[in-house]
């Protein structure tokens, strides 16, 4: 989990250095090169090798709005790959372990009843690590179809904004150093973070209350 939280910074820095040395690397790609690009960034995001916001900025800069459907497909690929890998590695071990702690298991089970909202709120925030959240949601046993749909819908607001910034940029290195979100962008990011935080707090609090009503005492 520590690796999933920290690796994006290493991968993003490495990609920034690569683009600094080869700024024309992604200009005028062929169809095959474009497909390969979206597959690579999808896998990189799935394994926490690239920050999702950076991927959106770079794609917007080099591909324009024509590349946005590819970006959505890359997101879906990243989410599905991360989910499948985490599920394969875990094999239900986390849920079995939590059964030793009935209080925590009961709250988690109640959270799963609001899995669509849970995934949406985790994805809408620009500050939550993509791959780490995928890992946690997968080992929780969240339904895969709900997970994928809520992930895509939750990522859309911030993705559209940062993608638009990428399309407006004139220089890739200036974009990576300072996306230039402006006051409106800062307000939008703050609103998304607040919606995520307070929404998750509400879901957690409601899950605890439901658990208490069912007779499980939580201290």
N, C-alpha and C positions, 0 to 999 in steps of 0.2 A: 504493500500500500504506500510505503514511503517512496519507493521507486516510481510508482504511478503518479504521485504528486510532484516529484522533482524532475523527472526525465524531460517533460516538455521544455523546460528552460534550457537544458543542454542541447536538445534537438533543434530548438528555435534559434539558438545562438549559432549552431553549426550551419543551419540553412542560411542565416543572415550573412555569414562569412562567405559561403559559397556564392550567393547572389552578388555580394560585393566584388568578388573576383571575376564573376561571369554574369554581368548585368543583362546580357542579351540572350541568356540561356533559354528562356521561355518565350522569346519573341517569335511570332509567325510559326507556331508549331503545326505539324501535319496532324491529320485525324488520328493516326496511330499514336503519335507522341502525346496528343491531348488525352486520349483514353488511358495511356500508360501513366500520365501525370495524375489523373484523378484516382486511379487504382493505388498508386504509390502514396498519395497523401491520405487516402482512406485508411490504408494499412498503418501508416505512420501515426495517425490520430488514434486508431484502435489500440495501439501498443504504447501510447503516451510518448511518442517520439516527436510530436509536433503539437504546439498549442493551436486550438481550433480557431481562435481569433486571427492569428498570424496566417493560417491557411486561407481564411476568407479574404484578408487584405491582399495577399499575393495573387490569389485567383482573380479577384476583381481587377487588379492592376493589369495583369497580363492578358486576361481573356475577355474582359468586359462583361456586359450582361448576357452575352451569348453563352458564357461559361457557368451561369448560375444553376441551371438544371444539373450540370455535372457536379457542382459543389454539393447539391442536395443528395445526389446519388453517392458521392464520397462520404457524406455524413452517415447515410443509411448503411453503407458498407462498413464504416468504422464502428457504428453502434452494434450492428449484427455480429461482426467479427469479435469484438470485445465481449459481447454477451455470451457467444458460443464458447470462447476460450475460457472465460471465467466459470461457466457452468461445467465445462469438461474437467477443469482442474479441481473444482470444489466437490462435485458429486453429492451435494446435499450435506457435506460435513459441517458447514457453519450452522445450518438449521438444527442439525442433530446436536451440535455442541450447545446451542442456546436452550435446548430442552432441559439442560441442567440448571437453568436459571428461569424458572417459570414466569417470573415477573417480566423479564426482558422479552421472552418468547411471546407472551400474551400481547404486549404492546406492539411488537413487530407484526404479529398476525393481524392486529387491528389496522396497522398502517397499510398493510397489503390490500385491505378492502378499498382503500382510496389510492390504489397504485397509479391510476392515470394522472390524478392530481399531483401525486408525489413526484413522479417522473417529470411532469411538466414544470413544476416549481424548481426542481433541481437543474433542469436544462435552461431555464429562462435567465438564470443569473450568469453574467459574464465571468464571475470569479470562481465558480465551482469547477474543479478539474474534471474534464470530460471522461477520461479513461478510468479514473478512480471511482467516479459515480457509476459508471457502467459496471464495474466490478462489484460494487456494493449491491446494486439493484439486482444483478444476476444471481448472486449468492443468497439474496433474500427470497428468490423464487418468484419474482414479479413476472407475470405473463408476458411472453416474448412479443406477441402482437401488440398488446397495449404499450409495452416498453418502446417499441419502434415508432409507433404512431405518435405517442406523447413526446418522444425525443425530438422528432422532426418538427412538430408544431411548437414545442418549447424553444427550439433553437432559432426559429424563423425571425422573431423580432430583432434580436441583436445581430443575426447574420445579415439581414437586409441592410441594416445601418452600416456595419463595417464593410460590407461588400460595396455599398455605394461610395464609401470613403476611398476604397481601393480603385474604383473606376475613375474617380476625380483626381487622383494623384498624378504628378508629373515625373517624379523620380522615386524609384523603388527604395533607395537607401534612406531618403528623407522620410518616406512613408513608414519604414520600419522603425526609425528612430523616434518619430513623432507623428502618429496618425492624424493629429490635428482635429480632434473631435469637436473642439469649440465648446461654448457654454451649453448649447442645446444637446450635444452629445454627452457631456458630463451629466446633465440632468437626466437624460434617458438612461444611462448606465446606473445612476443612483436609484432611479425609480425601479428598474428591473431587479437590482439587488434587494431593495426594500420589499418588493412584492414577493420575491423568493423567500427572504428571511421570515417575514411575518406570516406568509402562507404556510411555510413548513412548521413554524411554531404553532399555528392554529391546528394543523393536522395532527401534530404530536400531542398537543393538549387534548384534543378530542379523542384520540386513540386511548390516552390514559383514562379519560373519564368513562369511556365505554368499557374498558377493562375493569374499572372499579365497580361499575354497575353490574357486571357479570360475576362479581364476587372475588376478583383477584385483588388483593391488597398490595399497593405499591408504595413503598416508603421513599 
